[in-house]
Amino acid sequence: MYVRTVLGFLRHVARQAGVVGGRGGAVAIVQRFGGALNLNVHVHVLAMDGVFAPLRYGRTVKRRQTVEWWQLMR
């Protein structure tokens, strides 16, 4: 659910900037055990900060926006 929310937000920001068809990407890994072999289920996520979109009309759009994590959870 977290990854879907982050990627959806990035697509939304890209659409507002005029990027149509932007797609994000992420890798998520479930870790089950801690360093002492104790049960500690949690998820590590590596997500792109932006989207890839088909190049149209020879123009690229680069826009970087800083967003705090709690703004993604609205």
C-alpha positions as CSV (number, residue, x, y, z in Angstrom):
1,M,0.0,0.0,0.0
2,Y,2.9,2.4,0.8
3,V,4.6,1.8,-2.6
4,R,1.3,2.3,-4.4
5,T,0.7,5.6,-2.6
6,V,4.2,7.0,-3.3
7,L,4.1,6.0,-7.0
8,G,0.5,7.4,-7.4
9,F,1.6,10.7,-5.9
10,L,4.6,10.9,-8.3
11,R,2.3,10.2,-11.3
12,H,-0.1,12.9,-10.0
13,V,2.7,15.5,-9.7
14,A,4.0,14.6,-13.2
15,R,0.5,15.0,-14.7
16,Q,0.3,18.5,-13.2
17,A,3.7,19.3,-14.8
18,G,2.3,18.1,-18.2
19,V,3.9,14.7,-18.3
20,V,1.4,12.2,-19.7
21,G,1.9,8.5,-19.3
22,G,4.6,8.8,-16.6
23,R,5.5,5.5,-14.8
24,G,7.4,5.1,-11.6
25,G,9.3,2.2,-10.2
26,A,10.2,0.7,-6.9
27,V,11.7,-2.4,-5.3
28,A,10.3,-3.7,-2.0
29,I,11.9,-6.5,0.1
30,V,10.3,-8.1,3.1
31,Q,12.8,-8.7,5.9
32,R,11.6,-11.3,8.4
33,F,14.4,-11.5,11.0
34,G,16.6,-9.1,12.8
35,G,20.4,-9.3,13.4
36,A,19.9,-11.7,16.4
37,L,17.6,-14.0,14.4
38,N,14.6,-12.5,16.3
39,L,11.3,-12.2,14.5
40,N,11.2,-8.6,13.2
41,V,9.0,-8.4,10.0
42,H,9.4,-5.2,8.2
43,V,9.8,-3.9,4.6
44,H,12.6,-2.1,2.9
45,V,11.6,0.0,-0.2
46,L,13.8,1.7,-2.8
47,A,11.6,4.0,-4.9
48,M,12.5,6.4,-7.8
49,D,12.1,10.1,-7.1
50,G,10.2,10.9,-10.3
51,V,8.6,9.1,-13.3
52,F,9.8,7.9,-16.7
53,A,7.6,9.0,-19.7
54,P,7.9,8.6,-23.4
55,L,9.8,11.4,-25.0
56,R,7.3,13.5,-27.1
57,Y,8.2,16.2,-29.5
58,G,11.9,16.1,-28.6
59,R,11.3,17.7,-25.2
60,T,12.1,16.5,-21.7
61,V,10.5,17.8,-18.5
62,K,12.7,17.9,-15.4
63,R,11.0,19.0,-12.2
64,R,12.1,18.2,-8.8
65,Q,9.9,18.8,-5.8
66,T,10.7,18.1,-2.2
67,V,7.8,16.4,-0.4
68,E,7.7,15.4,3.3
69,W,6.6,11.9,4.0
70,W,3.5,12.9,5.9
71,Q,2.2,14.8,2.9
72,L,2.1,11.5,1.0
73,M,-0.2,9.9,3.7
74,R,-3.1,12.3,3.2
